[in-house]
Amino acid sequence: MMKGLLKLFKKKKPKWALVLMGGGSRGLAHIGILDVLQKNELTPDIIVGTSMGAVIGGLFASGISPAKLKEIANDFNLNNFIERPHLPFLSKKSQINILDFLLLESYKSRLLKKLGLNREDKMEAYLRNLIGEVCIEELPVKFACNALDLISGREIIFENGKLYKALRATMSLPILFEPTKIDNMLLLDGGVLNNAPVGIAKNLDAQKVILVDVHKDIKEVATEEIKNTFQLLHRMVETMVAYTTEDKINRADLVIRIDLEMDALDYSDYIRIVETGENIGNENIDKIKKLIS
């Protein structure tokens, strides 16, 4: 009788969410965090992500293990998914700046003429092949991600529908990928508007929120580092994301900062990125356990 009463009044563990920030290649560090959590038999009740954080979190929520995610990261090559004009008559030296210009012009033209999705969207096909037709509401772990709708100017939150579609939308990084067209919406990378979606997690009834922060602090660069249109626009987006992120970080109950200096588009050292995530995860595991106990 007494044991039953004690069990009745035993403290119930809070529902907790893991929020995974976008950051391009730096977002691969989330794999390391998830690996540490799995090894400690800790599974979030809710996973919320944006951009690369959504891709890693969504794949994990669908049942893909951190070990498999490492294999996927190993095989991933961003260049395979970016549409660039093929100009074989140009030398390598002259091709760089011209291609940057043509990439921007091609992007602008397709945006205006087609308003969105290319029929041969390689990234969408890749994601669909990876996870199939599974819907977000069917996932073993509750999941949500965001995107920016260019038509309404509003943040769109995906809590249901095809997972591959939502992931393709949230990672539609301006300039590199075309916006994703779903219904009457034209969707861009969710991180542009809200790269630390702690509020989404709280709206999903998370009582404790852990944010994995992989954003890059903005530092002054030399003028000669911005040589062409692509670099200029990349710098502009990076700066906007950094400043809109700062005021949202402190809403989390625990912030796990992973300080990686590489550019968001540099996937060459993915092993170090994942290992850094693992190291930081191990350093913070006691704090995590304490928070969610």
Beta strands, then each sheet from edge to edge (+ up, - down):
strand 1: 16-20
strand 2: 46-49
strand 3: 142-149
strand 4: 154-158
strand 5: 180-182
strand 6: 185-189
strand 7: 208-213
strand 8: 254-257
sheet 1: 4+ 3- 2- 1- 7- 8-
sheet 2: 4+ 3- 6+ 5-
end
